[in-house]
Amino acid sequence: MRPPNQNPEFRVLLLGNYLPDGQRSMRRFVELLASGLTQHNISVEVYHPPVIIGKLGAKGHGIGKWLGYIDKHLLFPFFLRRKIRQLITPHIVHICDHSNAPYTRWLQSIPHLVTCHDLLAVRSALGEIPQHQPRWTGQQQQAMILRGLKRSACIASVSNATRNDVARLIGPEPSRLHVITNALDDSFIQIANNPTDTNTRQDNPLNLPSSAPYVMHIGGEKWYKNRAAVLRIFSKLSQQDDTLQLVIVGPRFSEVQLKANQCGALSRQIHYMEGINDTELQALYSGAELLLFPSWLEGFGWPILEAQACGCAVATLNIAPMNELNATETLILDANATETLILDANATRPQWDEHASTQCLKYIQLDAPEKATAQSQMKHFAATFTNDSAISAYCTLYKELLTSNSTVS
């Protein structure tokens, strides 16, 4: 780490998320930014909306959500304006999550940018995604976010797919068409750079028998995660190997879901994990035959890179940005008629299921030298998504914003 600079070229204020919302991925994003900027000799401060009314029980749902809204939307603007008056110039304010874009209303006099992770919720509110129609209050919230993004001085999208949505919904101005891909945590980069660590079965938190092969999936219950396809692929694979297990990092499937997707008789071979740490997750990735990640939509897709860093190949649909993050071309699954599938998320497509499982099985059955070569390639690919690269790109944007602001002034 570089020594601290008493007179930094500029300073950065990172606006993080409201902590009671418990958004783990966004906390990690802010932590990576803060540590990377510090290593680049940039003075950085992380600033979260304070928990005031939320002390009464802010949560992500019910009355607790409304308590959080009071803190985030009514009280925090007062704290933010006071904070801005105290900033030492030159200073950049970086809104780390586009859901906080409404705060750009109070940043018009200071250089700032927003990182946009995805516009799925905004698109839903606009009626573009029929599977998820938010309530009136949700529509109003997304409209606030969209207005905030349109006011922003600069937007950095985490993928080309998100950048395309930004250009279409917010505007094609050059200041809004930057792409800075997310970075992997250093621990995943270290694993990826270890040539001797190639998908060797490690002790895993499930205590599965060492001889029991397993595929895995990670994700929540949102419709676009396409969890039904995970079950259908696993059902086909288990017909070829009845010892195969499925590890789910996320919520349980209901009995109805299992039966509807040919897994009614396979419940004993399906195992669930929630709330695991990175070390446990890395162990799962390292021991898995494959990560099944057939999402229809993602803003980025961190698990795709995490798995590959651990030598675990990933099956994805041939849709951006998932296909752009998949280093194993043979596991980029056909996405023909995907729009039809999206319109009917419960549609069964036996031919597609058969074809997808065949592609997965071919990879699983590769001989040792071929699999080692594939693992080496995917680890090398994942290792390029370093925090240092992301921070360098953000610093370039910061400097451009400061230069533009001084010219305007």
Phi, psi and omega in degrees: 000138180290152178294149180298143180259121181285339180230072183296153180300321175202170181239155182231130172253116179267118177272109179269181182274164176294117190301322180298344179290342173063038182272094188299315183294324179288325176297318180296320179300315180295319179298318178296318178298312183298313181293321180293318178295321177299317179293336176270013175068032178255133176287124186224144175225136176262131184231118180253151171302128183292148178268108182241283175295330180297345177296343178282354177132045179295134178217177180275006182208166176061211181296331179298326178296320181291326174299319177295322179300324179298314179296314188284320189256335181257318184268319186300322178306325177294317178294320182294317179298320178295320179298318181297320179296335183270350185293140174272129180273153358283141185219140174248136171254123183246111174279112191280346180224125183301340178295345176262014181302333177305336180292348178298341178303328182258013182240014185295339182263006184224143178301132182207161172213164180235135169269124180257116183271326173187163177240031183296316181292321177297316179297321178298316181295334179274000178085011182280341182237097187295338180293336183229103178251103182293158176292174182303317181297321178294322178297320179294320179297315180293328176295322176297317179297316180298317178297321179296321178294322179293333178279344190293147179287332185200142178232130175248115179270152184271356178203163177296324180297317178293320178300321179295321176295320178299314181298322183283319188263337187244325177143148183271014180301139182306329182292349183247009186243031177275147174234121174231106185292152178295158180253155173276149173300147183305326182295325177289322178298319179298319177296316182297327182274003178264102186293343183270350184258082184241088172054040175275131183302125177251165171301131182240156187294349179275346183057038174292151175304142184300337181269356184273111177285151178213149167253164184219164175218144176230131179158163180271197186264006180298142189304325186287351176289343174058046184292336178299322179295327177301314180295317183293321177294317179297321179301315179294318181296321182293338175291335178272332180214102185283000174268351184295138179247160175237123178255124180251118172264092185154194185293158178286150170278145174282163177299324179298315179297319180298313182292322182292342184239035172064023180240018182300328181264007185247014186299329180288345179262005180248126185238146186238143175220140175221151175067030181274158180269175184297323180297317178293320180295319178297323177296319178295313178302314186296331182265350186283148173288329188191147168257122176269115185222068187271040181300143173279328183220141172207151171283323179218283181114056180308315183302331179298315179286319180302313182298314182294327176299332180266008179082016180257117179291158186231134173264118180233164171282158180277062182224136177287145004269000186299318181292332179289338182262358184261116182276353182252098187300326182291348179253012172270104191281146179306135180240025177300143180062024179299322180299322177295319179297320181295323180290336177226085186296342180263007182296141175255132182230084185305320182294319179295316179303316181296315181295316181297316181293327177296317177298318179296317183295322179300320178292314182302326185268008175303146176288164189304314180297319180295319180292322179297321178296315179297319180294321178297318180295316182290325178292319178298319179297312182298326184291348178280346182271064184274155176293328181298320179295317179296316181295320178299319179294318179295320180298323176299317178295317179304313183294322178296319180295317179295319179295316180297319181294320180291328178291318178295319181296000000 
